Amino acid sequence: MMKKAAMAGALGFGLLIALLLSMFLIIASDDESGGSGSGLYIGVNLSAEVLAHQPMVEKYARQNGISDYVYVLLAIIQVESEGKLEDVMQSSESAGLPVNTLGTEDSIKQGCKYFSELVAKADKLGCDMDAIIQAYNYGSGFLDFVAKNGKRYTFELAQEFSRQHSGGVKVTYKNEISTPINGGWRYNYGNMFYVKLVRQYLTQTGGDALGTDAQNRIVEVARNSEKYGISAAGGYCEAWAEEVYRKAGVSIDRHCCAGKNRALYTVGKSSKNIPLGAMVYNDPAVYPSRTTDSYCGLNAGHVGIYIGKGQIASNIGGVAFDTIESWTAYYGFGGWGWGGAVVAQK
């Protein structure tokens, strides 16, 4: 690990350029195949009526500093109005106006402004993107509720918030999402299925299908570990990976080193179809540990986290991003697993 850490400064710029180029090509490819890419998210199955509003959404997203979320905003339009109503983002109420007061441009202007306010509040509270999406429907008070209950959106939290604010009153609500979950009802406050409705029209940068809530949280934290206050000190790859899981709300035991993790908890040996959020291990025959640790010795190894579209994040004294191919060439591929944690998977 120390050898690669020393090489990181020399390789970092080239790796960054290669990564940015690959991300550009991925997004361009999605555009050509009918997907819609922007920032951290890619729009899928958006209607022509919704996509007609994209230039105006981009304009007001840029003005509000939320250009990374253009396709989240378009997915919201798909759910709110299918792009067909004047108040296309159904944002009149967020401005203190009666429903359907605003015309199309003012609706988008207000919707983007409101979404940016939710993003800013969520950043302060440490809440995730799904909490922001649900708060667009419920109001910003949902972010306070999430912040007091683990800081991460779950469907159960959305359901409980609606139950409390509806006084427990239920209404019939049957569709392909609600019916398999509870037979077809919701509490009579907002829409507790809102995140699931919006997520139908989104996938993550790189084109991987979204995982479960737990998998998505792991990927989000791994991509932005510094933002979540996770140390990336050299020689502590296992500690970094475990802390990513904990910050994502996944309980995991402490292991002395990546080698022990690999020896105990390897689930699969193939580098094909690695689950989102899974830990990825080195092959000790290819990459013997550089540590002199008296307990793990040459078995200390290296571990990273699969974040989708062939990319692995790991701590080498700073977070590095490898392709599966570059990881395998340097570390070997020793398999993947969950470090003994229980992570719901799709």
C-alpha positions in Angstrom: 0.0 0.0 0.0 2.9 2.4 0.8 4.3 1.9 -2.7 1.1 2.9 -4.4 0.6 5.8 -2.0 4.0 7.1 -3.1 3.0 6.7 -6.7 -0.3 8.5 -6.2 1.0 12.0 -6.7 2.7 11.0 -10.0 -0.3 9.0 -11.3 -3.1 11.1 -9.7 -3.3 13.8 -12.5 -3.4 11.2 -15.3 -5.9 9.1 -13.4 -8.1 12.1 -12.8 -8.0 13.0 -16.5 -8.8 9.5 -17.5 -11.7 9.3 -15.1 -13.2 12.5 -16.2 -12.8 11.4 -19.9 -14.5 8.1 -19.1 -17.4 9.9 -17.3 -17.8 12.2 -20.3 -17.9 9.2 -22.7 -20.4 7.4 -20.5 -22.8 10.4 -20.4 -22.4 10.9 -24.2 -23.1 7.3 -24.8 -26.3 7.5 -22.7 -27.4 10.6 -24.6 -27.0 8.7 -27.9 -28.9 5.7 -26.7 -31.9 7.7 -25.5 -30.9 8.2 -21.9 -30.5 11.7 -20.4 -27.3 12.4 -18.5 -26.3 15.2 -16.2 -24.1 15.4 -13.1 -24.6 12.5 -10.6 -27.9 11.3 -12.2 -29.2 10.1 -15.5 -32.8 10.5 -16.5 -34.5 7.4 -18.0 -37.9 7.0 -19.6 -38.7 10.7 -19.4 -41.5 11.7 -21.8 -41.1 14.0 -24.7 -43.4 16.5 -22.9 -41.0 16.6 -19.9 -37.9 16.8 -22.0 -39.3 19.8 -23.8 -38.8 21.7 -20.5 -35.2 20.7 -20.1 -33.6 24.0 -21.4 -35.7 26.0 -18.9 -34.9 23.6 -16.1 -31.2 23.9 -16.9 -31.4 27.7 -16.9 -33.0 28.0 -13.4 -31.0 25.1 -12.0 -27.8 26.9 -13.0 -29.1 30.1 -11.5 -29.7 28.3 -8.2 -26.4 26.3 -8.2 -28.1 22.9 -8.6 -27.0 21.9 -12.1 -26.0 18.5 -10.9 -29.7 17.8 -10.3 -31.3 18.7 -13.6 -32.5 15.2 -14.2 -33.8 14.9 -10.6 -35.9 18.0 -11.4 -37.1 16.5 -14.7 -38.0 13.3 -12.9 -40.0 15.4 -10.4 -41.8 17.0 -13.3 -42.6 13.6 -14.8 -44.3 12.6 -11.5 -46.0 15.9 -10.8 -47.5 16.7 -14.2 -46.0 14.5 -16.9 -44.9 17.9 -18.4 -48.5 18.7 -19.4 -49.8 21.2 -16.7 -49.2 24.9 -16.6 -47.8 24.6 -13.0 -45.5 22.0 -14.4 -43.5 21.5 -11.1 -46.6 21.9 -8.9 -44.5 24.5 -7.0 -47.2 27.2 -6.3 -47.8 26.0 -2.8 -44.1 26.1 -1.9 -44.3 29.9 -2.7 -47.3 30.2 -0.4 -49.8 30.4 -3.3 -52.9 28.3 -4.1 -52.3 25.2 -6.1 -51.8 25.7 -9.9 -51.4 29.5 -9.6 -48.0 29.7 -11.4 -47.5 29.5 -15.2 -44.9 27.2 -16.7 -41.8 29.3 -16.5 -42.6 30.7 -13.0 -43.4 27.1 -11.9 -39.9 25.9 -13.0 -38.3 29.0 -11.5 -39.9 28.5 -8.2 -39.5 24.7 -8.2 -35.7 25.1 -8.8 -35.5 27.7 -6.1 -37.3 25.5 -3.6 -35.3 22.4 -4.5 -32.0 24.4 -4.0 -33.3 25.5 -0.5 -33.9 21.8 0.3 -30.4 20.9 -0.9 -28.9 23.6 1.3 -30.9 22.5 4.4 -30.1 18.8 3.8 -26.4 19.6 3.6 -26.5 21.4 6.9 -28.4 18.5 8.5 -26.5 15.7 6.9 -29.5 14.2 5.1 -29.3 12.3 1.8 -30.8 12.9 -1.7 -33.8 10.7 -1.2 -34.7 12.7 1.8 -34.5 15.9 -0.3 -36.7 14.3 -3.0 -39.4 13.3 -0.4 -39.2 16.8 1.1 -40.1 18.3 -2.2 -43.5 16.5 -1.7 -43.8 16.8 2.1 -42.1 20.1 2.8 -38.8 20.9 4.4 -40.0 19.7 7.8 -39.4 16.2 6.6 -35.6 16.9 6.6 -35.8 17.8 10.3 -37.7 14.5 10.9 -35.1 12.5 9.0 -32.2 14.3 10.7 -33.6 13.2 14.1 -34.0 9.6 12.9 -30.7 8.6 11.5 -30.1 11.2 8.8 -30.9 8.8 6.0 -34.2 8.4 4.1 -36.1 5.2 4.4 -39.6 4.3 3.2 -40.5 3.6 6.8 -39.6 7.2 7.8 -41.7 8.6 4.9 -44.6 6.4 5.9 -44.4 7.4 9.6 -44.2 11.1 8.8 -47.3 10.8 6.6 -49.1 8.8 9.3 -48.4 11.5 12.0 -49.5 14.4 9.8 -52.6 12.6 8.5 -53.8 11.5 11.9 -53.6 8.0 10.6 -56.2 8.5 7.9 -55.7 6.2 4.9 -56.9 6.6 1.4 -57.0 4.1 -1.5 -54.0 4.4 -3.7 -53.4 1.6 -6.2 -50.6 1.5 -8.8 -47.8 -0.8 -9.8 -45.6 0.6 -6.9 -48.0 0.7 -4.0 -50.1 -2.4 -4.6 -47.2 -4.9 -4.2 -46.0 -3.1 -1.0 -49.3 -2.8 0.9 -52.2 -3.7 -1.3 -52.8 -0.2 -2.5 -53.2 2.6 0.1 -51.4 5.6 1.5 -51.8 7.9 4.4 -53.7 11.1 3.5 -50.8 13.5 3.7 -48.5 14.0 0.7 -47.4 10.8 -1.0 -45.3 8.4 1.0 -44.3 6.6 -2.2 -42.9 9.8 -3.7 -39.2 8.7 -3.8 -40.1 5.4 -5.4 -42.2 7.3 -8.0 -39.4 9.7 -8.8 -36.7 7.1 -8.8 -38.4 5.2 -11.7 -37.0 8.0 -13.9 -33.5 8.1 -12.5 -30.3 6.0 -12.5 -26.8 6.9 -11.3 -24.0 8.3 -13.4 -22.4 5.5 -15.3 -25.6 3.8 -16.1 -25.7 1.2 -13.3 -29.2 0.3 -12.2 -29.9 1.7 -8.8 -29.5 -0.6 -5.9 -31.5 -0.8 -2.7 -31.6 2.2 -0.3 -28.7 0.7 1.6 -26.5 0.1 -1.5 -27.2 3.6 -2.8 -26.2 5.1 0.6 -22.9 3.2 0.6 -22.1 4.4 -2.9 -23.0 8.0 -2.0 -20.8 8.0 1.1 -17.9 6.2 -0.7 -18.0 8.8 -3.5 -18.0 11.7 -1.0 -16.3 10.3 2.1 -14.5 13.5 3.0 -17.9 15.3 3.1 -19.1 12.7 5.6 -16.0 13.3 7.8 -14.3 10.0 7.1 -10.5 10.0 7.5 -8.4 8.7 4.6 -5.1 8.3 6.5 -2.5 6.1 4.8 -2.5 2.4 5.8 -6.1 2.4 7.0 -8.0 1.1 4.0 -10.1 -1.3 6.0 -11.0 1.3 8.6 -12.1 3.7 5.8 -14.3 1.1 4.1 -15.9 0.1 7.4 -16.6 3.7 8.3 -18.2 4.3 4.9 -20.6 1.5 5.8 -21.3 3.0 9.2 -22.0 6.5 7.8 -24.3 4.8 5.4 -26.3 3.3 8.3 -24.9 -0.2 7.9 -23.8 -2.0 11.0 -20.4 -3.7 10.6 -17.9 -5.3 13.0 -14.3 -4.0 13.2 -11.7 -6.0 11.5 -8.0 -5.8 12.0 -7.2 -5.6 8.3 -8.5 -6.2 4.8 -6.9 -9.6 4.7 -8.9 -10.8 7.7 -12.1 -9.4 6.1 -11.3 -11.2 2.9 -10.5 -14.5 4.6 -13.7 -14.5 6.6 -16.3 -12.8 4.4 -15.6 -13.3 0.7 -18.9 -14.0 -1.1 -18.0 -14.1 -4.8 -14.7 -14.6 -6.7 -15.8 -13.2 -10.0 -15.2 -9.6 -11.0 -18.3 -9.7 -13.2 -21.6 -8.3 -11.8 -20.1 -7.1 -8.5 -23.1 -5.7 -6.4 -23.2 -2.0 -5.8 -21.6 -1.1 -2.5 -19.8 -4.4 -2.0 -16.3 -4.5 -0.6 -13.6 -5.6 -3.1 -10.5 -7.4 -2.0 -7.0 -7.8 -3.3 -5.4 -11.1 -4.3 -2.5 -11.7 -1.9 -0.7 -13.7 -4.6 -0.6 -10.6 -6.7 -0.4 -7.9 -4.1 1.3 -8.8 -0.8 0.7 -6.2 1.9 3.4 -3.6 2.4 2.6 -3.3 6.1 4.9 -4.5 8.9 1.9 -4.9 11.3 2.8 -7.7 13.8 -0.8 -9.2 13.8 -1.8 -9.3 10.1 1.7 -9.1 8.6 1.7 -9.7 4.9 -2.0 -10.7 5.0 -3.1 -7.1 5.7 -4.0 -6.6 2.1 -6.2 -3.9 0.5 -9.9 -3.3 0.3 -12.1 -0.9 -1.7 -15.8 -0.4 -2.4 -17.6 -1.0 -5.7 -19.4 2.3 -6.7 -20.8 1.2 -10.0 -19.9 1.2 -13.7 -16.7 -0.6 -13.2 -15.2 1.7 -10.6 -13.8 1.0 -7.2 -13.1 3.6 -4.5 -10.4 2.9 -1.9 -8.2 4.7 0.7 -4.5 4.8 -0.2 -3.7 7.8 2.0 -6.4 9.7 0.1 -9.4 8.3 -1.8 -8.5 6.8 -5.2 -10.8 5.6 -7.9 -9.7 2.6 -10.0 -11.4 0.7 -12.8 -11.9 -3.0 -12.1 -9.2 -3.6 -14.7 -6.6 -1.3 -13.1 -7.5 -2.7 -9.7 -7.0 -6.2 -10.9 -3.7 -5.3 -12.6 -2.2 -3.8 -9.5 -3.9 -5.6 -6.6 -5.2 -8.7 -8.2 -8.9 -9.6 -7.7 -9.4 -11.5 -4.5 -13.2 -11.4 -4.6 -16.0 -9.3 -3.1 -18.1 -9.4 0.0 -19.9 -7.4 2.7 -17.4 -7.6 5.5 -19.9 -9.6 7.5 -22.5 -6.8 7.3 -26.1 -7.5 6.3 -26.9 -5.3 3.2 -30.2 -5.6 1.4 -29.6 -6.1 -2.3 -31.5 -6.0 -5.6 
